[in-house]
Amino acid sequence: MRNATRRPVSRPSASSMVVAAAALALIGVQAAGQTAAAATNKAASAVTCTTANTKLTVTEVSRPINHLLLKATNTGTKPCYAFSAPDLRAGADAQAVMAWADETTPQAVVTLEPGESAYAGILTYSPDGEGGAKEKTLGVFFTDRNGRATGAEKTLGLPNGGVFFNSAATVTYWQDNAADALSW
């Protein structure tokens, strides 16, 4: 084990060290302030994702069975927040939106930079469900931070000329990747 030896420091050297430490501390405070200001400005410039600032697509997936994948890509110039889950209506005559799969709630709001995408998995039917019909369209609304539908509805054509939905139809919360949207 080495013993550290303490060397005497002259008073002018000690003063220089104190000044240098104070200068470094000031730089650190300024940098932290700039970082916080940048984060605040970025958050202030973000908007809620809507059908007007995103491109929506719905595709059939091979696994899991009875599932679709909804993809929303930010086409705007500002970051947008994909809050909660999309409100979906299967078919033009749907009286209510699909249930949200609460077990898929992400830890944070999905934020889409311009060009980035969010995904939601859709369970179309289950043997446990009741009734059902083959639907040709899917109505999509985004939600605000309070879970209320916002903006205009976007109607998408469903793959293969239509998809069967029953009372078990459910949609996940928005996820930042397709694998998470389909793994519930």
C-alpha positions as CSV (number, residue, x, y, z in Angstrom):
1,M,0.0,0.0,0.0
2,R,1.4,3.4,-0.9
3,N,1.4,6.2,1.5
4,A,0.4,9.5,0.1
5,T,2.6,12.4,1.0
6,R,1.1,15.7,1.3
7,R,3.0,18.5,-0.3
8,P,2.7,22.0,0.9
9,V,0.9,24.4,-1.4
10,S,1.8,28.1,-1.5
11,R,-0.9,30.7,-0.8
12,P,-0.9,32.0,-4.4
13,S,-1.2,28.4,-5.8
14,A,-4.1,27.7,-3.4
15,S,-5.8,30.9,-4.4
16,S,-5.5,29.9,-8.1
17,M,-7.0,26.5,-7.3
18,V,-10.0,28.1,-5.6
19,V,-10.5,30.5,-8.5
20,A,-10.2,27.6,-11.0
21,A,-12.7,25.5,-9.0
22,A,-15.2,28.4,-8.8
23,A,-14.8,28.9,-12.6
24,L,-15.5,25.2,-13.3
25,A,-18.5,25.3,-11.0
26,L,-19.9,28.3,-12.8
27,I,-19.4,26.7,-16.1
28,G,-21.2,23.6,-14.8
29,V,-24.1,25.7,-13.6
30,Q,-24.3,27.5,-16.9
31,A,-24.2,24.2,-18.9
32,A,-26.9,22.7,-16.7
33,G,-29.0,25.9,-17.2
34,Q,-28.6,25.7,-21.0
35,T,-29.5,22.0,-21.0
36,A,-32.6,22.6,-19.0
37,A,-33.5,25.5,-21.2
38,A,-33.0,23.4,-24.3
39,A,-35.3,20.6,-22.8
40,T,-37.9,23.2,-21.9
41,N,-37.8,24.7,-25.4
42,K,-38.0,21.3,-27.0
43,A,-41.0,20.3,-24.8
44,A,-42.7,23.6,-25.6
45,S,-42.3,23.1,-29.3
46,A,-43.8,19.5,-29.3
47,V,-47.4,19.1,-30.2
48,T,-50.0,16.3,-29.9
49,C,-50.0,13.8,-32.7
50,T,-53.1,14.0,-34.8
51,T,-54.3,12.6,-38.1
52,A,-53.2,15.9,-39.7
53,N,-49.5,15.6,-38.7
54,T,-49.1,11.8,-39.2
55,K,-49.4,9.2,-41.8
56,L,-51.4,6.1,-40.7
57,T,-51.2,2.6,-42.1
58,V,-52.7,-0.7,-41.0
59,T,-51.3,-4.0,-42.0
60,E,-52.0,-7.7,-41.3
61,V,-49.3,-9.6,-39.4
62,S,-48.6,-13.3,-39.6
63,R,-48.0,-13.6,-35.8
64,P,-49.7,-13.4,-33.5
65,I,-52.8,-14.6,-35.3
66,N,-55.9,-12.4,-35.4
67,H,-53.8,-9.2,-35.1
68,L,-53.2,-6.1,-37.1
69,L,-50.5,-3.5,-36.7
70,L,-51.3,0.2,-36.8
71,K,-48.3,2.5,-37.6
72,A,-48.3,6.3,-37.2
73,T,-45.4,8.2,-38.7
74,N,-44.8,11.9,-37.8
75,T,-45.0,13.9,-41.1
76,G,-44.8,17.2,-39.4
77,T,-41.9,19.5,-38.7
78,K,-42.2,19.4,-34.9
79,P,-42.0,16.4,-32.5
80,C,-45.4,15.1,-31.5
81,Y,-46.7,13.1,-28.5
82,A,-48.6,9.9,-29.1
83,F,-50.7,9.9,-25.9
84,S,-52.3,6.8,-24.5
85,A,-53.8,4.6,-27.2
86,P,-55.6,5.3,-30.4
87,D,-59.4,5.4,-30.4
88,L,-60.4,2.9,-33.1
89,R,-63.8,2.1,-34.7
90,A,-64.0,-1.1,-36.7
91,G,-66.5,-0.4,-39.5
92,A,-68.4,2.6,-40.5
93,D,-71.4,1.7,-38.3
94,A,-69.4,1.1,-35.0
95,Q,-71.2,2.6,-32.1
96,A,-68.2,2.6,-29.7
97,V,-64.4,2.5,-29.8
98,M,-62.3,-0.6,-29.1
99,A,-61.1,-1.2,-25.5
100,W,-57.6,-0.3,-24.6
101,A,-55.3,-3.1,-23.4
102,D,-54.3,-1.6,-20.0
103,E,-51.5,-4.1,-19.5
104,T,-49.6,-2.4,-22.4
105,T,-49.4,1.1,-20.8
106,P,-45.8,2.4,-21.5
107,Q,-43.7,4.0,-18.8
108,A,-43.7,7.3,-20.7
109,V,-45.5,9.1,-23.5
110,V,-44.2,8.0,-26.9
111,T,-42.6,11.1,-28.5
112,L,-42.2,11.0,-32.3
113,E,-39.5,13.2,-33.9
114,P,-40.3,14.1,-37.5
115,G,-40.0,10.9,-39.6
116,E,-40.3,8.6,-36.6
117,S,-43.1,6.1,-36.0
118,A,-45.2,4.7,-33.2
119,Y,-47.1,1.4,-33.3
120,A,-50.3,-0.1,-31.8
121,G,-51.3,-3.7,-31.9
122,I,-54.9,-4.6,-32.6
123,L,-56.5,-7.9,-31.5
124,T,-59.3,-8.3,-34.0
125,Y,-61.2,-11.2,-32.4
126,S,-60.9,-14.0,-29.9
127,P,-63.0,-17.2,-29.4
128,D,-64.0,-15.7,-26.1
129,G,-65.6,-12.8,-27.9
130,E,-69.2,-12.5,-28.9
131,G,-70.9,-11.7,-32.2
132,G,-68.8,-10.0,-34.8
133,A,-68.7,-9.1,-38.5
134,K,-66.2,-8.6,-41.3
135,E,-65.4,-4.9,-41.5
136,K,-63.9,-3.1,-44.4
137,T,-62.7,0.1,-42.7
138,L,-60.9,1.2,-39.5
139,G,-61.6,4.7,-38.1
140,V,-58.7,6.2,-36.2
141,F,-58.6,9.1,-33.7
142,F,-55.6,10.2,-31.7
143,T,-56.1,11.1,-28.0
144,D,-54.9,14.0,-26.0
145,R,-53.1,13.8,-22.6
146,N,-56.4,13.2,-20.9
147,G,-57.4,10.3,-23.1
148,R,-60.0,12.2,-25.1
149,A,-60.2,11.9,-28.9
150,T,-58.6,14.8,-30.7
151,G,-58.6,16.0,-34.3
152,A,-60.4,14.5,-37.2
153,E,-61.0,10.8,-37.7
154,K,-58.9,9.1,-40.4
155,T,-60.6,6.2,-42.1
156,L,-58.3,3.4,-43.3
157,G,-59.1,0.5,-45.6
158,L,-58.5,-2.9,-44.0
159,P,-56.3,-5.5,-45.6
160,N,-57.7,-8.3,-47.8
161,G,-61.0,-6.4,-48.4
162,G,-62.0,-6.7,-44.8
163,V,-61.2,-8.2,-41.4
164,F,-63.4,-10.0,-38.9
165,F,-63.9,-8.2,-35.5
166,N,-65.9,-9.4,-32.5
167,S,-66.5,-8.0,-29.0
168,A,-63.0,-9.1,-27.9
169,A,-61.3,-6.5,-30.2
170,T,-58.7,-4.6,-28.3
171,V,-55.9,-2.1,-29.1
172,T,-52.6,-1.6,-27.3
173,Y,-51.3,1.7,-26.1
174,W,-48.8,3.4,-28.5
175,Q,-45.4,1.8,-28.4
176,D,-42.1,3.0,-29.9
177,N,-41.5,-0.3,-31.8
178,A,-43.6,-2.9,-33.6
179,A,-42.3,-5.8,-31.5
180,D,-43.7,-4.3,-28.3
181,A,-47.0,-3.5,-29.9
182,L,-47.5,-7.2,-30.9
183,S,-46.1,-8.9,-27.8
184,W,-49.0,-8.7,-25.4
